[in-house]
């Protein structure tokens, strides 16, 4: 027992002094099984935020074994929570030396290495070491930390929020009485810096020279441009960078926020139609759009690619109609001249044509629009609960279960893991033979929580060799949903039904935030490369095995052709 205490003391002398020992150390584990149980207990203590108990347990474990980065990470987070900031810094640095961790569901912590760097910066700040705090903030930002704008008001940095060096990290300076033109000039310069700082490969779609020239051209034109025009010019720049995760939130600036038309467009197989409208304009729902001013609607749609940073052409169908609803964008694209009123030429089912003048409205961006619910008819299954992140329905006639996965997130009342446990139990109880997973509304989310859903699909196929897995997919199957789709195609024989996916099997994704210091304009930039498929996979999308689109007639009648197609296939099994 005395020897054991000596080992612990010696370990923490080295932890607190230098951490210069080798990354590979001999094990002091006497009972490997007991060590394993203790390790699980330590993780549980951290997840339950029992920080002091976790510290003692983790110190003991590291005393026995010094090659597990997970333990250093957990101990660093725990030390932080009990205000042992120097110990936190030392152990988190040790975790970084090992390459970081991929542990999930750790409260107050996040696994990526750049997040660990920011945690170290916070620990230095809490320990009143401003210089090292700023140094480690810079390290985190250089490593493409994606939550930078929200650190400015983090309580950890309260003691030096007004420090000039700290403020400069966020693009601010102490110049007083700054003019409107100077403010925008600084904002454009900061955006250029932030794109280069954040983007995984900022010049793969546009050369560095062309990118710099575009930014300089905007700076040179600021005096002659309105705030709205500047924002659209910046949207063009972001569009030129490529990748579907790059976007500007046009309603976020303090002034110059873009307005939108009081209607929502959607591109069906038979054209672009109005599927939703504000009060007073609902009579136009169901009408086909023929022209915006004098530009044919399909030509106008293709022009939106100038501002639509996208992974593939399915995103033109998905997001192009959104950009068609922004008059300032339409003006910049040469489609309209007056943003105060836009003339739309509409056609009804009988072929009657009429022109309708529409006045833009203020709005608040809350995400890209989904295919909206029907206004009159009963909702088809695939539109009935689009606001619910994940849910399922037993289909007894088909001996199947329908699972709709709309966003990769956790519900407060039921985690995705618990949902999948329930799903597997219901499948077993009902002896369900076919599984239908609907990803058509899923734009992605937190990809780190996907494993339980993937395990359910793989488990179903293994346990039901005579059954079938179907995946409904389309233009909105994007980001983390694309990653799930790619994994499903790698590990199962699922039958894919619908449209091509909205992203690539291997794509530049994630989303790092920027906030321009003077205008307040916010947006996202792609920060990480996701190689979900093999390195040689250069497909622009994953194509369906059974291609099924959606016409306006089918949509407004509440008819889900893709689901009906699956039902017809299932008849052969029943």
SULDADA-V958412 format. One record per pair of residues at least 12 apart in sequence whose C-alpha atoms are under 6 Angstrom apart, sorted by the first residue. I is the first residue (numbers start at 1). J is the second residue. Records with the same first field share a line. If there is no record, write none. Layout:
I = J / J
//
This chain:
8 = 63
27 = 65
28 = 64
29 = 64
42 = 54 / 57
47 = 106
51 = 78
69 = 95 / 98
70 = 101
72 = 91 / 95
73 = 92 / 95
76 = 88 / 91 / 92
85 = 123
89 = 120
100 = 113
114 = 140 / 143 / 145
117 = 136 / 140
118 = 137 / 140
121 = 133 / 136 / 137
122 = 156
125 = 157
126 = 156
144 = 198
146 = 512 / 513
147 = 513
149 = 515
171 = 517
172 = 517
183 = 518
185 = 219
187 = 516
198 = 527
199 = 525 / 526 / 527
200 = 527 / 528
205 = 241 / 242
227 = 256
228 = 256
235 = 307
236 = 306 / 307
239 = 307 / 308 / 309
242 = 309 / 310
243 = 309 / 310 / 311
244 = 309 / 310 / 311
245 = 509 / 526
246 = 309 / 524 / 525 / 526
247 = 523 / 524
248 = 523
249 = 522 / 523
251 = 364 / 365
252 = 521 / 522
253 = 519 / 520 / 521
254 = 519 / 520
259 = 360 / 361 / 362
260 = 325 / 326 / 360 / 361
261 = 325 / 360
262 = 277 / 278
263 = 276 / 277
264 = 276
265 = 321
266 = 321
267 = 317
268 = 550 / 551 / 552
269 = 550 / 551
270 = 551
272 = 288 / 289
273 = 287 / 288 / 289
274 = 286 / 287
287 = 347 / 348
288 = 346 / 347
289 = 346
290 = 345 / 346
291 = 344 / 345
292 = 344
293 = 343 / 344
301 = 320
304 = 320
311 = 503
312 = 540
314 = 475 / 502
315 = 502
318 = 475
327 = 339
341 = 358 / 359
342 = 357 / 358
343 = 356 / 357
344 = 356
380 = 558
389 = 405 / 406 / 407
390 = 404 / 405 / 406
391 = 403 / 404
399 = 432 / 433
400 = 432 / 433 / 434 / 435
401 = 435
402 = 436
403 = 437
404 = 437 / 438
405 = 439
406 = 441 / 442
407 = 442 / 444
408 = 444 / 445 / 446
409 = 446
417 = 452
433 = 467
434 = 467 / 468 / 469
435 = 469
436 = 469 / 470 / 471
437 = 471
438 = 471 / 472
439 = 472 / 473 / 477
440 = 473 / 474 / 476 / 477
441 = 476
442 = 477 / 481
443 = 476 / 477 / 478
444 = 478 / 479 / 480 / 481
445 = 480
447 = 480
469 = 494
470 = 494 / 495 / 496
471 = 496
472 = 497 / 498
473 = 498
474 = 498 / 499 / 500 / 501
475 = 501 / 502
476 = 502
477 = 501 / 502
478 = 502 / 503
486 = 505
496 = 544 / 545
497 = 544 / 546 / 547
498 = 544 / 547 / 548
499 = 547
500 = 542 / 543 / 544
501 = 541 / 542
503 = 541
504 = 540 / 541
505 = 533
506 = 530 / 531 / 532 / 533
507 = 529 / 530
508 = 528 / 529 / 530
509 = 526 / 528 / 529
510 = 526 / 527 / 528
511 = 524 / 525 / 526 / 527
512 = 524 / 525
548 = 562
//
